[in-house]
Amino acid sequence: MNYSQTLEWMFTQLPMYQTQGATAYRKDITNTVLLAEHLNHPEKELKCIHVAGTNGKGSTSHLLASVLQEAGYKVGLYTSPHLKDFRERIKINGQCITEEYVCEFIARNKAFFEAQHMSFFEMSVGLAFEYFKREQTDFNIIEVGMGGRLDATNIITPFLSIITNIGLDHTQFLGTTLEAIAMEKAGIIKPYIPVIIGEYVSETQPIFINQAQKSEAPIYFASDLIKDTYPSALLGDYQLHNKKTVQQAFAVLQELGCVQLTDNTIKQGFLNVITNTGLQGRWQQLQSEPKVICDTAHNAHGLSLVMQQLKKESFGQLHIVLGMVADKNLDEVLPLFPKNAIYYFCCPNNFRGLNATVLQEKAATFGLIGSTFNSVSNAYENARNSALADDFIYVGGSTFVVAEIL
């Protein structure tokens, strides 16, 4: 199979949460353990930092990788989901895994995958671990897909664990309270391995402390320990917490003697994060006059931060291109959006996409008024044609919406 055929096989034959939602979720890591054994345990030869959390995982992971790259290390980076190309999930020093390696890996292990009914995510994790081992990376930043305790990435023993924050997302899998979700995320805390907590609230802090104590894992609350941060190419104010988390992580790593960094290396890593890693979709400006910003925030916690950022902008008229997936809790997220905007409702080109008319009708009950369009690109084009030079266009609601206009 060529690359496109290989991806088609991965995407359609086996469950993939990005496209199929709940039917793709695995409630244990048995398959991942079997896969690791089949691949001769590449994860055991990797030096990893494990990153979990409701929001900020991607930004934090990319910032970590960028700083380590600035220090001269060869850095593997595993993240999800991808925006345009599957290969974005697996990078070394900002360069995507090759199409040839993806094809070869799937072809070599296809019979095993079929026999064990491996999920898309499980295959992807195995691919990343084997690739990083083969390329002899110095460090590897491994982002959790969902939750933590039962995530396929949780077979690693990292030398540092990070939990960015806790919010209500994927509640059908992780629990309906902050405490329950925190328990799932805290499942990445390992015996004697230091853990960094980016943000906490009164409901989640005791969970983290208790789990760390059980594991005899040193715990650090970055929001309490780091006062000042460095400028970054990631522009949203909400990145403040992610930067503090990363700075605390490197403070711990330097204390442990794992890395040798200067303050300037961290500064350059923050400033060059997009160039070094290729990160997209985080308060990303696409044009000016009118100013266009896209952001992949898609749950209540993330969207509330982005909407706070939006309030700081100056503009004549606000235009919002909005699309979501069908399993989103609209009663929770739609009240976060401003009423003084013109809305362009659309459905992302994805099996999970929410019908634009359904979104429009539900949004109207919260005072959000606008028109429907038959595609994301059509909605975006109409917003650009309608907006004046001093207006502002925001594109978001779903990772898939952002992916279609990038």
Salt bridges, closest charged atoms under 4 A:
GLU43 OE2 - HIS41 ND1 2.82
GLU45 OE2 - LYS133 NZ 3.35
ASP85 OD2 - ARG87 NE 3.09
GLU104 OE2 - ARG108 NE 2.65
GLU114 OE2 - LYS110 NZ 3.06
GLU122 OE1 - ARG26 NH1 2.74
GLU130 OE2 - ARG108 NH2 2.63
GLU135 OE1 - LYS74 NZ 3.80
GLU135 OE2 - ARG134 NH2 2.46
ASP169 OD2 - HIS170 NE2 3.55
ASP169 OD2 - HIS298 NE2 3.80
ASP169 OD1 - LYS328 NZ 3.71
GLU184 OE2 - ARG149 NH2 3.02
GLU199 OE1 - HIS241 NE2 3.58
ASP237 OD2 - LYS312 NZ 2.38
GLU313 OE1 - LYS291 NZ 3.09
ASP327 OD2 - ARG352 NH2 3.30
ASP331 OD1 - LYS362 NZ 2.83
ASP391 OD2 - HIS319 NE2 3.02
